[in-house]
Structure formats: structure tokens, C-alpha cells
Amino acid sequence: MSRNNHRGRGRRRPQRHKDVLHTQGGHRANDFRCVSCRLDVSLDAPGTAHRNHCPNCLASLHVDRKIPGDRDADCRGRMEALGMSVRTDGEWMIIHQCASCGELSANRIAGDDSPLALVRLALRPLADPQRAGRALLTL
């Protein structure tokens, strides 16, 4: 066997230096890292005052207690996007449920949210009607 076939076994390569600022809330002052897809997300969100979910996968963290942007929640659990809701004025809302404590919340969509992710989420009840029924029972 050649020597190249044994690479990675027994000997570990030293880890590279990462020049990231390790501060609470993310790697940089104006963004955070998504808990689901690991995308670096800017805190600036078109169409809303408080970024509360990843525009790529729509996942969130349980950081707000009662008022959007208050960042008072102690849970800090991962919020999964369950489905969509539409306000009477036509504005779309993402329904999130915390994987740790089970709390539900409705969050406004942002102007830079992935259209594909939003449509997939909106169509989810058609793909799995039982899941939609369970979500309604939780409300």
C-alpha cells in the first residue's frame, strides 16, 4: 500500500488559526450564525426592524420573550419553522416552535427571505396533512 492511503489515520493535522471575534450573538458585531444551516446572517433585514430568523432556511433561536427584539428569553432553544399564516392585511407570518420548551411564535417574513424556502413552508400542509393538523391542535 502506498503511503497516501494512510493519510488521516493516526496523525492529526494541527488546526488552523481562525481569526473570528468570539462575542455573544455571533462572529461579528452585525451578524449571527444560523443554528441550522450555519450561514452568517446580517442583522439588517429589509421589511422588518428585528431580524429573528435565517433568510436561507427560516430557522430561528428562542431569544425574544413577548416583544419582538426584546431578547429577554432565557431558553435560547432552536426554533423550527412549522408553517405559514397570513394576517388580515395580507402580510405573511412564519410560525416557529421552540424545540426546547415548545413555545409557539409568529414572526414577520423579511424582504430577503428565500422565496423557495417560503413556498416550501407554505406548501408543507399539502404534503403532510397530519403535520398541519398537529400544528393546529398545538395552537
BELKABEL-V124733 format. One record per run of one state. SS is the DSSP state (2 for helix, 1 for strand, 0 for the rest). FROM is the first residue (numbers start at 1). TO is the last residue. If there is no record, write none. Layout:
# BELKABEL-V124733
SS & FROM & TO
SS & FROM & TO
This chain:
# BELKABEL-V124733
0 & 1 & 2
2 & 3 & 6
0 & 7 & 22
1 & 23 & 23
0 & 24 & 25
1 & 26 & 26
0 & 27 & 30
1 & 31 & 33
0 & 34 & 39
1 & 40 & 42
0 & 43 & 59
1 & 60 & 61
0 & 62 & 77
1 & 78 & 86
0 & 87 & 91
1 & 92 & 98
0 & 99 & 103
1 & 104 & 108
0 & 109 & 114
2 & 115 & 127
0 & 128 & 128
2 & 129 & 138
0 & 139 & 139
